[in-house]
Amino acid sequence: MGCVFHVQLVYANEFTNNNTTIEVEIKDNELMLGKVQTLNFGTHRVSSKQSSYQATQDLTIQIIDKRVTKKTPWQVYYQLSDFYGSDSSSFYATLHFRSGYLLAKTTKGRVKIRNLKIKTGTDKYELFEFQSNTSEDSIYEFVIPKQDIYLTIPADINAGKYEAVQIITLQNVPQQN
């Protein structure tokens, strides 16, 4: 008994037409955060008193604005978690910011920020709001110099290494009608 096979050649281009394909893409936001410098306060002896320590480097937040129409300002918010150690101990702290400035390609100017006392583990705090006056793509750097940044920690915390998470939020302010 024999078998008869029928072979039909099917070419790939017979299955493709413009009605059966899709293209899926995720694109960059036109207003976004770039590089952000984290804060560090160094190593210190445990104290029986509340202590304040100056930052070891500036806080730098890069903002990239590629919006074609810059009719609305944007805001930058800052939030800091409590500090947690490797032994599961934790403590709250207060981060103090004084003045900051905004750098752009053509200008260096002060941005009004009030003296902020940011309590760890709480809601976000607005650092500043800015309205761009150019239609070009712009890269800004917001800087708070290290001499204007202090961290106040409570007395008698356990010795060890502690870390917190900083959250920077960039928000496009909705246009008012």
N, C-alpha and C positions, 0 to 999 in steps of 0.2 A: 504494500500500500504506500503510495507516495503522497507527499504534501506539496501543495502548490502555494507559494507565497506571492502576494502581490505587493510590490514596493512602490510607494508613491513618494516622490521627493517634494518636500515642502520647504520653501525658501523663507528665511527670516523676514525679508522685506514684505512678504505677504501679510504678516501680522501687525506691522507697524503702520499707523497712520496718525495724523495729527489729533484725532479725536480720542485716542486711547492712552495718551501720555500726560503726565503731570510733572511739574517742576516744583519742588518744595525748597524754600530757602529761609534762613533766619538772618536778618540783617542787623547791623549795629544800630543802636539808638543814636540819634543825632545829638543828644545831650547826655554825656556820660562822665563818670569818674575815670581818671587815669591812675597814675602812680600815687600811692598814699604812704607816707612815712609813719611808721608806728612809733610810739613813745617808749622811752626807757628812763628809769630813775636811779639806776645804779644799785650797788650793794652797800648796806648800812648796818650798824649794830642795832640789835633790839633795844628799845628804849622803854623806860617805865612812864614816859610822858608822851602825849600826842606829839607827832613830829611832822615837819614839812620838808619835802625834798624837791630841788629844782630838776627839771628834765635835762637829759644829757645831749639831746639834739632838738632841733626845731620840729614843730609839727608842720608838715607840708602836704597839701591836698591839691592834686592836679584835676582841673575840670576842662573837658573838651566840649566845645560848643560848635557843632556843624549845622545848626538849624539855618535854613534858608531865610526864614522870617523870624526875627528875634524881637517880637512885639511884647513878649512876656518875660519877666525876670525869672531867675532861678534862686533857690535857697539851698544852703548847706546846713545839715543837722549833725550833731555829734552825740553819741551815747556810749557809755562805758559800763561794762559788767562789774560785779563785785570781783575781788581778787581771790583766787583759789590756789591752794598749795597742793603739792604732790601727796600729802598725807590727809587730804580731804578737809583741811582746815580752811577757813575763809575769813575775810574781813571786808568791811565797807570802807570807802575812802571818799575824799572830796578832791576833785581836780579843779584847779584854778587857772583860768585863761584871762590874760589882760588884752593888750592890743594886737592886732594882726594887720597884714597888708596883702594886697592882691597885685600880682605881677602879670603883665601881658606883654605881647611883642613890642608895643609902642609906649606903654605907660606903666608907671609904678605908682600906685595910689593907696591911700589908707582906706580901709573898709571899716565902717563903724561896727565895732563889736563892743558891747558893754562888758564890764568885768563879769565873767561867768563863774559860778561855783556849781560844778557838775557833780552831783551825788551819784555814786556808782549804784548800779542795779535799779535805776529809775528810768523814766521816760527820756526821749531824745530832747536835746536843747538846740534851738536855732543858733548857729554861729553867725550867719549873715545872709543878706539877700543882695543880689546884684542884677542890674539891667544892662545888658550889652548895648553899645551904640554903634556897632559895626555889622555889616552884612557878610563879612569875610568869615571863614572858619577861624576859630580862635582857640588857643590853648592858654588857660589861666593857671597860675599857681597861687594858692592862698597859703600864707606862711604866718605862723605865730612863733616868734623867736623863743628859743629855749629859756631865756632869762624872764620871759613872761608866762612860763608854765610851771606850776607847783602842784605837788600831790601831798595832801595831808592825810596821814594814816593814824589810827588809834594807838593807844599805849598798850604795851604788854602782849603783842601778837606773838604767836609761836615762831621760832626761828625756822627758816626754810626759804625756798624759792616760790614766789607767788606770781601768777599771771592773770591778766584780765583781757577781755576782748573789746576792742573799740569798733564801733559801727558808725560808718560815715554814710549819710543819706543825702543824695542830690535830688532835688524835687523841682520840676518845672511848675511855676506858679500859674494857676488857671487865669485866663484873661477875664476881667470883669466886664459884664455887659451893661 
